[in-house]
């Protein structure tokens, strides 16, 4: 029996792990927080730990492989976490992506008997301050799993104070905008985009080949974890993936975006149709069809909302 002066042997106690506070990554659901810790290594350099679940309701595992878009969500969370804990960004500020790039080693995506523990080495650069708070920043990330390189990524984003964001969004109220979002339009078929649930489909058919209307369902528990005043970036990345699958729906496995380069030019609004346009890019790759490259653009109100290039791998070939 322990007395008040006795302590258990510290060496025998297991290390305790939890997630970072959900508020740091702008998530309402604890189940959607993938980051488990962080530490500062030196000026503008950090190490972040994360864990990916073996199964997820939206980022679905195919052919025993993790969904690469889990990396994008992890990178998104890293950017938010570090601006808060590393650079003292107050709560209430808004982050806007301008560019996201990543390249993944597909072999490191294999699901094993335990959840994947990820270590991310982050270097922040090109930091421009407004007072003491970063206004713009680039984060370069190296993701390691079990001692092997999982992915390289970078993200460029801007930080807006509540006053600046209100001016940027012309004073529109988030709750009012979210409540007024139209009902989701009819989706393409499940087979066309490799999705089993209607709710997960983000494309609607048109009469033109390689062109779809963006489908927005604000009841989705992952893509719309909380009210927002514009279409979330992660939904747009899913549109890139689904467009790639829809271009070749007969492939044996899921279309995995193993590399991605996307530039965000403007917010995608809820109250205007957004058109997703995709085309194949010829390559000299000797992959015999196992990999292909596509270009995907989003048009809204006559201008490009985003431009993306993605390399897709057939999950069945990995």
Secondary structure, 3 states (H helix, E strand, C coil): CCCCCCCCCHHHCCCCCCCCCHHHHCCCCHHHCCEEEEEEEECCEEEEEEEECCCCCCCCCECCECCCHHHHHHHHHHHHHHHHHCCCCCCCCEEEEEEEEEEECHHHHECCCCCEEEEEEEEEEEEEEECCEEEEEEEEEEEEECCEEEEEEEEEEEEECHHHHHHHCCCCCHHHHHHCCCCCCCCCCHHHHCCCCHHHCCEEECCCCCEEEECCCCCCCCCCCCCCCCCCHHHHHHHHHHHHHHHCCCCCCCEEEEEEEEEECCCCCCCCCCEEEEEEECCCCCCCCCEEEEEEEEEECCEEEEEEEEEEEEHHHC
